[in-house]
Amino acid sequence: MENLEPCPACKSPYTYEMDGKLVCPECGFEWESASTEEIQEEGFVVKDSNGTILSDGDAVVIVKDLPVKGAPKPIKAGTKVKSIRLVEGDHNIDCKIDGFGSMALKSEFVKKA
């Protein structure tokens, strides 16, 4: 058995090779072995509900109706949000949503568009 590098996203040692890429069975992250240095330099990694890595400026779609304190209606599932900004913390996405204004969202309630 060959020695494969650990997952750059979650540091799992149980990686395997599939279709020329390395795959982590624990978090589902796929990468090419040459791109490992780029991911490790990044610092923190934000993933959407499907495990796809998000970056600043991405567009995402809300996957679940989200109630908003002080608003008469929730943010509906399927709402597209453009130009997100990633921040550290519990609510790790800052964005503007049409009809609601500036919001902080959790990445587990969005998927990359």
C-alpha positions as CSV (number, residue, x, y, z in Angstrom):
1,M,0.0,0.0,0.0
2,E,1.4,3.4,-1.0
3,N,1.8,6.3,1.4
4,L,-0.7,9.0,0.4
5,E,-0.7,12.5,1.9
6,P,-3.4,13.4,4.5
7,C,-6.4,15.5,3.6
8,P,-5.5,19.2,3.5
9,A,-9.0,20.2,4.7
10,C,-9.6,17.9,7.7
11,K,-6.2,16.2,8.1
12,S,-7.6,12.7,7.8
13,P,-5.0,10.1,7.1
14,Y,-7.5,7.8,5.3
15,T,-7.2,9.3,1.8
16,Y,-7.4,7.3,-1.4
17,E,-6.8,7.9,-5.1
18,M,-9.7,8.0,-7.6
19,D,-9.6,9.2,-11.3
20,G,-6.3,10.9,-10.9
21,K,-7.3,12.9,-7.8
22,L,-6.9,12.3,-4.1
23,V,-10.2,11.9,-2.1
24,C,-10.9,12.1,1.6
25,P,-13.6,9.6,2.8
26,E,-14.4,11.6,6.0
27,C,-15.1,15.0,4.6
28,G,-15.5,14.3,0.9
29,F,-12.8,16.8,-0.2
30,E,-11.1,16.1,-3.6
31,W,-7.8,17.6,-4.6
32,E,-4.8,17.2,-6.9
33,S,-1.6,16.5,-5.0
34,A,0.1,19.6,-6.4
35,S,-2.6,21.9,-5.0
36,T,-2.1,20.8,-1.3
37,E,0.2,23.8,-0.6
38,E,-2.4,26.3,-1.7
39,I,-5.1,24.9,0.7
40,Q,-2.8,24.7,3.7
41,E,-1.7,28.4,3.3
42,E,-5.4,29.5,3.2
43,G,-5.9,29.3,6.9
44,F,-9.5,28.3,7.5
45,V,-11.8,26.5,5.1
46,V,-15.6,27.1,4.8
47,K,-17.7,24.4,3.2
48,D,-21.3,24.5,2.1
49,S,-24.0,21.9,2.9
50,N,-22.6,19.6,0.2
51,G,-19.0,19.8,1.4
52,T,-17.9,22.1,-1.5
53,I,-15.3,24.6,-0.4
54,L,-16.5,28.2,-0.7
55,S,-14.4,31.3,-1.4
56,D,-14.9,35.1,-1.3
57,G,-17.1,36.4,-4.1
58,D,-18.9,33.1,-4.7
59,A,-22.7,32.9,-5.4
60,V,-24.7,30.6,-3.1
61,V,-28.3,29.4,-2.9
62,I,-30.2,29.0,0.4
63,V,-31.2,25.4,0.9
64,K,-33.8,25.8,3.7
65,D,-36.3,28.5,4.8
66,L,-34.5,30.7,7.3
67,P,-36.5,32.7,9.9
68,V,-35.1,36.2,10.5
69,K,-35.6,37.9,13.8
70,G,-37.7,41.1,13.4
71,A,-38.7,40.3,9.8
72,P,-42.3,39.3,9.0
73,K,-41.3,36.5,6.6
74,P,-38.4,34.0,6.4
75,I,-35.7,33.9,3.7
76,K,-37.1,31.3,1.3
77,A,-35.2,28.2,0.1
78,G,-33.8,28.8,-3.4
79,T,-32.9,32.4,-2.8
80,K,-29.7,33.2,-4.6
81,V,-27.1,35.3,-2.8
82,K,-24.3,36.8,-4.9
83,S,-20.8,38.0,-3.8
84,I,-20.4,36.4,-0.4
85,R,-17.6,37.3,2.0
86,L,-16.2,34.7,4.3
87,V,-15.5,35.5,8.0
88,E,-14.4,33.5,11.0
89,G,-17.0,32.6,13.6
90,D,-20.3,30.7,13.9
91,H,-22.0,32.6,11.1
92,N,-19.2,32.5,8.6
93,I,-20.8,34.1,5.6
94,D,-21.5,37.9,5.3
95,C,-23.7,38.9,2.4
96,K,-26.5,41.2,1.2
97,I,-29.9,39.6,0.4
98,D,-32.4,41.5,-1.7
99,G,-35.4,42.5,0.4
100,F,-33.6,41.8,3.7
101,G,-30.3,43.7,3.6
102,S,-27.0,42.7,5.2
103,M,-27.0,39.2,6.7
104,A,-24.7,36.8,8.4
105,L,-25.4,33.2,7.4
106,K,-24.1,29.8,8.5
107,S,-22.5,27.8,5.6
108,E,-24.5,24.7,6.5
109,F,-27.6,26.3,5.1
110,V,-26.3,27.2,1.7
111,K,-24.9,25.4,-1.4
112,K,-22.6,26.8,-4.0
113,A,-24.5,28.0,-7.1
